[in-house]
Amino acid sequence: MKYIDKLDEKVLNYLDNSYDEMRKLLKELAVIPAPSGQEDLRVDYVKNWFENVGAKQIIVDEAKNVIVPIDCDNKDEIVVFMAHTDLVFPDLSPLPYSEDGEYIYCPGIGDDTSCLAVLMMVAKYVIQNNLKSKYGILFVANSCEEGLGDLKGSRQIVKDYGDKISAFYTFDGCYNEIINQCVGSHRYEISFATEGGHSFLGFGRRNAIVAMADLINQLYKCEIPKKEGTKTTYNVGIVEGGTSVNTIAQNAKMLYEYRSDDKECLAIMKKFFEEQIEKAKQSGKAEIEVKLVGDRPCMGDMNEEALEKITAHAIAVCEKYSGVTCHRDSGSTDANIPMSLGIPAVCVGNHISSGAHTRSEKLLISSLEPGMKITAELVLSYFD
């Protein structure tokens, strides 16, 4: 493909003139609640917005992805540009939004509402100017990137279009970082059950919380695989159970994950986990059930030259318009799915924010203008 060297005057004028519209869109999106799997309100908003700006075809698929295909019929190659609609927060009522002239404050403002709003504005330019490309283009507001959403939206896109996808961009995070190496993970819900009883009258009976604590203790004795250039981690994120202070716990439950940016290391962690589960079951301290609730893959066999090409270009564009150094990193993003199947994919940021996955998340307002240019140049690189 031929990359454009710079945004022309027409595009720059559009970005300048549409900045206030983008800010309005960002604010309206930001307050809409969207827990993973419950993105319906944002889905409706995004679909209606694209209808109003003249999109000729809009698809809402079974995974709750909002898809705007551009000239995909009879094209051998498709390029995907996506940003996710879901948030980590369980709120079903409007989210709090405020700004002080320097920052915008709102849960999920950087992850991933800003990326979505900016991508939508660039898609609007493509739609209203009837741009042409030798590629089919998919603009996607995808679902279920976060947590136990388990990349459901990205999986559906790759399932439906994967044999034609030649490049895949997901906009997520800050523009000083490019994710071009995926972190795989396995996530488990582990349940413990015992007969329980009264803490005094039934003293000595099995306690589900104690059984859970014993397993946690064993899991935290894990020796991380030592392989140069890789990183592997593990974590118990949620524990719950019991009835009262004077009740021997009948039930307990925990969520546990391990993750790595290397397939071999991930396999070592899987083996260790399964061994500890078997030992815990054999101990008889509780009845134990294990449910896999998340499975994010590592990178598959990849055309390294093709991946390097889109990575280097994304870095150059980010640095060109932001003026800051953009480094490569590994991460767990929507890009995991195409990468696992050998499709060149990167995760690109288009703003500067902090406090992701916390209610104190904030976004630097001055980063939005360069973020719009970064997004526009990456998208328009694929148009004539």
N, C-alpha and C positions, 0 to 999 in steps of 0.2 A: 504494500500500500504506500501511497505518497502522503506524507504528513504535511499539513500546511505550516508555514513558517510563523505566521502571526495572524491574529484576528483582523479582518479588514474593517474599514471605517463603518460599513453598514452594521456589522455585528456589534462593534464597540458602541455605536449609537444606540442600538437596541438594548444592550446591557445597561448603559447609563440611564436611558429613559424608562426602563422597566424595574429599576432598583426599588422604588417605592412600592410598586406592585408586588415585588418579591417579598418585601418586608411585611406587607399586609397578608400575603399568603402564608408566610412563616408563622405569624402570630395566630392566624385562624387555625392552622394545622396543629400548632404546639399545644393548644388547650384541649384538643380532642383526645380522650382516653383511648388507649389501644394496647391492652395486654396481649401477649402472644396468643393467637387463636381466637381473640375477641376484637379484631381490628375493624369490625363492621362499620363503625361510624366514620373512620378514616377512609375506608374503602369507598363508601358512598360519596364522601366529600371529594376524593380524588377523581372518581369516575365522573361526577357532575362537572367538576372543574374542566376536565379534558373535553367533555361534550361542549362546554361553553366556549372553549378556545378553538373549536373546529376540528377536533380529531374525527376522522372518518370511520374508524373502526376501533372499538374499545372492547376488550375481553376481560371479564372477571371469571377466573377459572375456579376449580374446586378447592384450591388451596387458599383462596381469597387474594390472589395476585391480581392487581389491576395492570393490564397489558395494553400498550398502544403499539401495534405493529406498523412499521413504515415500509411499504413496498417490499413485503416479504415473499409474495407469491412468485414462484418460478425462479427464486434466487438460490444458488447453491451454497452460499455462505451467509450466516447471520451473525451480527454483532449485538451483544446484550449490554444495556446500560440500566442499572437498577439501584434503588435505595429502598431501605425497608421501612414499613409503616409501623411495626410493633415496637413496644417499649417494655422495659423490665418491670415497670410499676403496675400493680394490680388494680389501680384506680379505675372506676367506672363512671366517675363524675368528672367534670372539667378540671383540668390541671391548672395550678396557679402560675401566672405569667406576670413578669415585671421587667422593667429595664431602667437603667440609670444614666443613659447616654454613652457609657463605655461598654457595658455588658447587658446581655439579655439573660434573665434568670428563669428557668423552667425545667422541671424534670423531663429529660429526653430531648432537650433543645439541640444538643450536639449529636446525640446518638438516638435517632438518626434524622430528626425532623428537619434540621437545616439542610442536610444533604438532599433530602427528598424535595424540599421546596425549590432549591436551586436547580436540581435536575428537571423538575417540572417546567421551570421558566425557560430552560434551554430547549426542552422538547417543544414548547410553544413556538419558539422561533422556527424550528424545523418544520412544524406543521403549517404555520401561517405563511411561510415562504416557499412551501411546496418543494423543499430541497430534494435532490436526487442523489442516489448512491449506487455503486455497483453491488453493494451489500444489502441484504435485508437488515433492518434495524428494529430492535425491540426496546422500547422504553417500559420499564417495569417498576411499579410500586409494590414491592413484595412483602409477604407475610412471614411471620414466625422465624425471624433471625435469632431472636434472643432466647437464652436459657433452654427450657424444655420445649420450646418451639421446634428445636432440632433442625433448623434450616429447611423447614417444610416447603416454604415458597420457592427457594432456590432449587430444591430437589424437583419440584413440579416443572419448573422452566426447563431444566436439563432433561427431564424425562420426555417432555413434549417436543423440544427443539434440538436436543443435544447432538444429533447426528449432523446438524448443519452449523452449529455454533463454532466459529473460528476464533473469536475473541470475546472476553467476558469481563466487564468492568462493574464492580459494585462500589458505590460511593458511601463511605462510612468512616467517620473519624476526621482527624486533622491533616492538613496539607503538608506537614513536616515529616510524614511517614507514608511509606508504601508497603502494603502487605503483599509479598509475592511468594511466601512459603506458608503452607497451612498447618495449623496445629490440630491434630486429631484428638478426640476424647471419647471416653466411654463413661456414661453416667448411670447410676443405679439407685433405685429405691429399695432399701433393705428393711424388711418388717420382721419383728420379733413378737412371739406370743408365748405366754405361760398361763398356768392356772390362776396365778395371783392370789389375793386374799387380804384379810385384815392384818395390818402391820404388827399387831400384838398377838392376836389369837392364831394367826397363821405364820408366825415368825419361822423362818427357815425355808419357806417355799421359794421356788424360782422367781426371780424378778427380771422382767423383760428389759428394764433399763440397765440393770447390771450386765446382762448378756450383751446389750448393745455397747456399753462402755468397754467391756472386754475386747470386743471386736475392733472398736475404734483404736484402742491401745495397740493392738497387733498391727493394724493397718499403718499406724504411724511409726512402726519400726522398720518400714520398708526402706531398703537401700536403693536410691535413685540410680538407674542405669547410667554408667559413665561412658559416654561416647562423644568424642570431640565434635564440637560444632552443633550440638543438639541441646535441647532443654526439655526436661520432663518434670512434672509436678503432680501432686495429689491434694485432695481437700475433702473434708467433711463439712458440708455447707449448712445443713439443717438437721436438727434432732428434735424429736417430739415424742410424747408418750406419758403414761401414768394417769392417775385419776385424782389422787389427793395425797396429802402428806402422810396420812395414816392408812394408805392402801399399798399393798405390794403390787407393783405394776404388772398388769396382764398384757399390755401392748406397748410397743415402742416402734419408732420408725426413724430412719435416717436417709439423707441423700449424700451420696459419695461419688466423686469423680476422680479420674486420673487423666492426664493429657500429655501429649508429646508432639514435637514437630518431626518425629522420626518413626517410621512404621515398626522397625525392630524394637525400639524402646517401648512403644505402645504395647507390643506383643509381650514383652517381659513384664510389664505392669499388669497385663491381663492375667498372665500365669500366676503371679504373686497373689493377686486379688482372689482368684478362684481357689487357690490353695488355702488362703485364710478363711474363706467362706466354708470350705469343706471341714476344716478343723473346728470351726465354730459350731457347725451342725453336729459333728461327732461328739462334741463336749456334752451335749444334752442340756445345756443351760437354757435353751429356748427352742421353739420351733421357728425356723428361719426361712423366709421366702425372699428371693431376689428377683427384681424386675428391671430389665434394661430400659431406661427412659430417655437415653440420649446416645447417639452413635455418630460422631462427626469424623469423617475419614481424613487420613493424611494424604499427601500428594501421591498420585499414581505415576505411571510412565509418562514423561513429559518431553515434548520437543523443546529442549532448553533454549535453542536459538529463538524460537517464536516467543517464548516467555520472556526472554531477555529483551527482545525488541519492544514489547509493549511496556515492560518495566522501565527500561531506560527512557522511553518517550514520556511516560507518566511522570517520572522524576524530573526530567528536563522542563516539562510544562509547569509542574508545581513550583520549581525553583524560579522559573522565568517570571511568573506573576506574583509570587509571594515574597521573593527576595530573601527567603530563608533556606537553609540546607534541608533537603529531604532525604531521609535515610531509609534503608530497606529493613524489614523486620518480618517476623513470623507472627501469625495470629489465627484466631478461630473466627471466620467470617463466612458470608455467603459464597465467597470464592472457593471454599473447601470443596464444594460439590463438583463444579467443573474441573478443578485441579485434580481431584481424585480419579477423574476419567481422562486425564491428559489434555484437557482443554486449557489453553493459555488464559490465565485469569489473574487480575490484580484487584486489590482493594485500595481505593484512592480517597483521600480526605479532601474537603473543600472549605475548611474554616479552621479556626483555632478555638478550642473549648477546653474545659476542665471539669472535673467532678462527675465524669460519666458514671452511670448506675447509682448515683446518689440524688437526693432531693435538693441538693445545693448546686446542681449542675449549672454552669454558666457558659455563655458564648461571647467571644470578643466581637463586637459589632463591626469594627474596622476590618475584620478578616473576611467579611461577606463579599465585598467587591472583588478582591483577588480570587476568592473562591468561585465566583460566577465566571470569571475569565478562564480559570483552570478547567472548570466543567465544560464550558463552551468549546474551548480548543480541543479537548480530548474527544468530545462528541463530533464536532465538525471536521475533525481529521478524517472521518470516514465518509464524508460527503464530497461530491464533485466540486 
